[in-house]
């Protein structure tokens, strides 16, 4: 029996996860196929329920369903419970287990961004969705003492802060209104800046005017364009160290593969296939075959 793994989201056509996951299944000799399921919020409960069938190894969950999926599974692991978001589902008989491998993916990305420097203790995060929850939890667990969250809708940022109230009781975690003057003031006091929004999928757009970016920031944009997003380009020009979301997507995907199969992920192969998919989608976009959102995706922007 060919086993099935699906990505549930709305939309999902832009996703590049299938390229690396299918290659990993094939290399491991696992008879499985990775499918994309575009499901609306109304269709989500039925889609998750379908995963109880024996043919399914599990699923990935992407925007906008990560938080809603928590109530649809039978059990959540520590990371999924701590973030209030599920991005990976496994089966235990007919029971569904919700995981959050975005946390592991972000931890790898943060370590790579900081490198050999001492881990900073202050960060600014843009966004308040499922991806941003994994980012904030990763920062809390890494020992950050001050994290400021900005979201276009302040109440969403405040809800995120309230959710982490207990686990972040030892630190300062705040939500602030998205005003340029406030952003500029906070960026001048921080070391790590994470864009966990979808703003920047269009290469001409940026969530942050370049003139607000101070030098020497560590900038992680969870979008993974084949080149540099406008935020990354302008941050580099300001003298910052920048990184995109490709590493986070890779490592969260590798963690999901291991949960579904119980086998070590072929990380080098998955990295190679993901890079090829990103490059190919860029060529398609440049030739007019695909639109911008089909050419780029991000760990938090798309939730893969």
C-alpha positions as CSV (number, residue, x, y, z in Angstrom):
1,X,0.0,0.0,0.0
2,X,1.3,3.4,-1.0
3,X,1.2,5.6,2.1
4,X,0.2,9.2,1.9
5,X,1.4,12.5,3.5
6,X,-0.5,15.7,2.8
7,X,0.1,19.4,3.3
8,X,-3.1,21.1,4.4
9,X,-3.4,24.8,3.9
10,X,-5.1,27.6,2.0
11,X,-3.5,28.3,-0.4
12,X,-0.8,25.6,-0.9
13,X,0.1,25.8,-4.6
14,X,3.2,27.8,-3.8
15,X,4.6,25.2,-1.5
16,X,8.0,23.7,-2.2
17,X,7.9,21.2,0.7
18,X,6.9,18.4,-1.6
19,X,10.1,18.5,-3.6
20,X,12.3,17.7,-0.6
21,X,9.9,15.3,1.1
22,X,9.2,13.2,-1.9
23,X,12.9,12.9,-2.6
24,X,13.5,11.9,1.0
25,X,10.8,9.2,0.9
26,X,12.2,7.8,-2.4
27,X,15.8,7.8,-1.1
28,X,14.7,5.9,2.1
29,X,12.8,3.3,0.1
30,X,9.5,4.4,1.6
31,X,6.5,3.9,-0.7
32,X,4.8,7.2,0.0
33,X,3.6,10.2,-1.9
34,X,3.4,13.8,-0.7
35,X,0.2,15.7,-1.7
36,X,-1.0,19.3,-1.5
37,X,-4.5,19.8,-0.1
38,X,-6.0,23.2,-0.5
39,X,-8.7,23.3,2.2
40,X,-10.6,26.3,3.6
41,X,-11.3,26.8,7.3
42,X,-14.7,25.2,6.9
43,X,-13.1,22.1,5.3
44,X,-10.3,21.7,7.8
45,X,-12.1,19.5,10.4
46,X,-13.0,16.9,7.7
47,X,-9.5,17.1,6.2
48,X,-7.9,16.3,9.5
49,X,-10.4,13.6,10.3
50,X,-9.5,11.9,7.0
51,X,-5.9,11.4,8.3
52,X,-7.1,8.7,10.7
53,X,-7.2,6.2,7.8
54,X,-4.4,3.6,7.7
55,X,-3.0,4.8,4.4
56,X,-1.8,8.1,5.9
57,X,1.6,8.5,7.6
58,X,0.5,12.0,8.6
59,X,0.5,15.6,7.4
60,X,2.0,19.1,7.4
61,X,-0.2,22.0,8.2
62,X,0.4,25.5,6.8
63,X,-1.3,28.9,7.0
64,X,-4.0,29.7,8.0
65,X,-4.7,26.5,9.9
66,X,-1.8,25.9,12.4
67,X,-3.7,27.3,15.4
68,X,-7.1,25.9,14.5
69,X,-5.6,22.4,14.1
70,X,-4.7,22.2,17.8
71,X,-8.3,21.4,18.8
72,X,-8.7,18.8,16.0
73,X,-6.0,16.4,17.1
74,X,-6.2,13.9,20.0
75,X,-2.9,14.9,21.7
76,X,-0.3,17.6,21.3
77,X,3.4,17.3,22.0
78,X,5.2,19.8,24.3
79,X,6.3,22.2,21.5
80,X,2.8,22.2,19.9
81,X,1.2,22.8,23.3
82,X,3.7,25.5,24.2
83,X,3.2,27.4,21.0
84,X,-0.6,26.8,20.5
85,X,0.1,25.8,16.9
86,X,0.4,22.5,15.0
87,X,2.4,22.2,11.8
88,X,2.9,18.4,11.7
89,X,0.5,15.5,12.4
90,X,1.4,11.9,13.0
91,X,-0.9,8.9,13.5
92,X,-0.9,6.5,16.5
93,X,-3.4,3.9,15.5
94,X,-6.5,6.1,14.8
95,X,-5.3,8.8,17.2
96,X,-3.8,12.0,15.8
97,X,-0.8,13.6,17.4
98,X,0.0,17.3,16.8
99,X,3.6,18.4,16.7
100,X,5.3,21.8,16.0
101,X,8.6,21.2,14.1
102,X,8.8,24.9,13.3
103,X,10.4,25.4,16.7
104,X,13.2,23.0,15.8
105,X,13.5,24.7,12.4
106,X,13.7,28.2,14.0
107,X,16.3,27.0,16.5
108,X,18.6,25.8,13.7
109,X,18.1,29.1,11.9
110,X,18.8,31.2,15.0
111,X,22.0,29.3,15.7
112,X,23.2,29.7,12.1
113,X,22.3,33.4,12.2
114,X,24.2,34.1,15.4
115,X,27.1,31.9,14.5
116,X,30.0,32.0,16.9
117,X,28.9,35.1,18.6
118,X,27.4,35.1,22.1
119,X,23.7,34.5,21.9
120,X,21.9,37.9,22.1
121,X,19.2,38.6,24.6
122,X,16.9,41.1,22.9
123,X,14.8,40.7,19.7
124,X,12.1,42.3,17.7
125,X,9.6,40.1,15.9
126,X,7.1,41.1,13.1
127,X,4.0,39.0,13.0
128,X,1.7,37.1,15.3
129,X,0.6,34.0,13.4
130,X,1.6,30.4,13.8
131,X,5.1,30.9,12.5
132,X,5.7,33.9,14.8
133,X,4.5,31.8,17.8
134,X,7.3,29.3,17.0
135,X,9.8,32.1,16.8
136,X,8.8,33.7,20.1
137,X,8.8,30.3,21.9
138,X,12.3,29.6,20.4
139,X,13.5,33.0,21.6
140,X,12.1,32.4,25.1
141,X,13.7,28.9,25.2
142,X,17.0,30.4,24.0
143,X,17.1,32.7,27.1
144,X,16.2,36.0,25.5
145,X,15.2,38.5,28.2
146,X,13.3,41.0,26.0
147,X,11.2,40.3,23.0
148,X,8.9,42.9,21.3
149,X,6.2,41.8,18.9
150,X,4.8,44.1,16.2
151,X,1.7,43.1,14.2
152,X,-0.5,45.2,11.9
153,X,-3.5,44.3,14.1
154,X,-2.3,45.0,17.6
155,X,-4.9,42.8,19.3
156,X,-3.3,39.8,17.6
157,X,0.1,40.7,19.0
158,X,-1.4,41.2,22.4
159,X,-3.1,37.8,22.2
160,X,0.3,36.2,21.4
161,X,1.9,37.9,24.4
162,X,-1.0,36.8,26.7
163,X,-0.7,33.2,25.5
164,X,3.0,33.1,26.5
165,X,2.4,35.0,29.7
166,X,3.3,32.0,32.0
167,X,6.2,30.6,30.0
168,X,7.7,34.1,29.5
169,X,7.1,35.3,33.1
170,X,10.8,35.6,33.7
171,X,11.3,38.0,30.8
172,X,9.9,41.1,29.2
173,X,7.6,40.1,26.3
174,X,5.5,43.0,24.9
175,X,3.3,43.8,21.9
176,X,3.5,47.3,20.4
177,X,1.6,49.2,17.8
178,X,3.1,49.0,14.3
179,X,4.2,52.6,13.9
180,X,7.5,53.5,12.2
181,X,8.7,55.7,15.1
182,X,8.1,52.9,17.6
183,X,9.7,50.3,15.4
184,X,12.7,52.5,14.9
185,X,13.1,53.1,18.6
186,X,12.9,49.4,19.4
187,X,15.3,48.4,16.6
188,X,17.9,50.7,18.0
189,X,17.8,48.8,21.2
190,X,17.9,45.2,19.9
191,X,20.2,42.8,18.2
192,X,18.0,40.2,16.5
193,X,15.2,41.1,14.1
194,X,12.8,38.4,12.7
195,X,10.3,39.0,9.9
196,X,7.6,36.3,10.4
197,X,5.0,38.0,8.1
198,X,4.3,37.4,4.4
199,X,5.2,41.0,3.6
200,X,8.1,40.6,1.2
201,X,6.8,37.8,-0.9
202,X,6.6,40.4,-3.6
203,X,10.3,41.3,-4.2
204,X,9.4,45.0,-4.4
205,X,7.7,45.0,-1.0
206,X,9.2,45.2,2.5
207,X,7.7,45.3,6.0
208,X,10.2,47.8,7.1
209,X,11.6,51.0,5.3
210,X,15.3,50.7,4.8
211,X,16.0,53.9,6.5
212,X,14.8,52.5,9.8
213,X,17.3,49.6,9.9
214,X,20.3,50.3,12.1
215,X,23.7,48.7,11.3
216,X,24.9,45.4,12.8
217,X,21.5,43.8,13.3
218,X,21.1,40.1,12.9
219,X,18.2,39.9,10.4
220,X,16.2,36.7,9.8
221,X,13.5,36.9,7.1
222,X,11.5,33.7,7.1
223,X,10.6,34.2,3.5
224,X,12.9,32.3,1.2
225,X,13.3,34.0,-2.1
226,X,16.0,32.5,-4.4
227,X,18.0,35.7,-4.0
228,X,17.4,38.4,-1.4
229,X,14.1,39.9,-0.3
230,X,14.0,43.7,-0.3
231,X,14.2,43.6,3.5
232,X,17.4,41.5,3.2
233,X,18.9,43.7,0.5
234,X,18.3,46.9,2.4
235,X,19.5,45.4,5.7
236,X,22.7,44.2,4.0
237,X,23.2,47.7,2.6
238,X,22.8,49.1,6.2
239,X,25.6,46.8,7.4
240,X,23.5,43.9,8.9
241,X,24.1,40.2,8.8
242,X,21.1,38.6,7.0
243,X,19.6,35.2,6.4
244,X,16.4,33.9,4.8
245,X,14.0,31.2,5.8
246,X,15.3,28.3,3.7
247,X,17.2,26.8,6.6
248,X,14.2,26.9,8.9
249,X,12.0,25.2,6.2
250,X,14.7,22.5,5.6
251,X,15.1,21.6,9.3
252,X,11.4,21.7,10.2
253,X,10.8,19.4,7.2
254,X,13.6,17.1,8.3
255,X,12.1,16.8,11.8
256,X,8.7,16.1,10.3
257,X,10.1,13.3,8.0
258,X,11.7,11.6,11.1
259,X,8.4,11.8,13.0
260,X,6.5,10.2,10.1
261,X,9.0,7.5,9.3
262,X,11.1,6.9,12.4
263,X,14.2,7.1,10.1
264,X,17.0,9.7,10.0
265,X,16.2,12.4,7.4
266,X,18.6,12.5,4.4
267,X,19.4,16.2,5.2
268,X,21.9,16.8,2.4
269,X,19.5,15.4,-0.2
270,X,16.6,17.4,1.1
271,X,18.7,20.6,1.1
272,X,19.7,19.9,-2.5
273,X,16.2,19.2,-3.7
274,X,14.8,22.3,-1.9
275,X,17.4,24.5,-3.5
276,X,16.6,23.1,-6.9
277,X,12.8,23.7,-6.3
278,X,13.5,27.3,-5.3
279,X,15.6,27.9,-8.3
280,X,13.1,26.3,-10.7
281,X,10.2,28.3,-9.3
282,X,12.2,31.4,-9.7
283,X,12.8,30.6,-13.4
284,X,9.1,29.9,-13.9
285,X,8.2,33.3,-12.3
286,X,10.7,35.1,-14.5
287,X,9.3,33.5,-17.6
288,X,5.8,34.5,-16.7
289,X,4.6,30.9,-16.0
290,X,4.1,31.5,-12.3
291,X,3.2,34.5,-10.2
292,X,5.3,35.8,-7.3
293,X,3.6,33.8,-4.6
294,X,4.3,30.6,-6.6
295,X,7.9,31.5,-6.9
296,X,8.6,32.1,-3.2
297,X,7.5,30.8,0.2
298,X,8.5,31.1,3.8
299,X,8.6,29.1,7.0
300,X,6.3,31.6,8.6
301,X,4.9,33.4,5.6
302,X,3.6,30.2,4.2
303,X,3.9,28.0,7.3
304,X,5.6,25.1,5.5
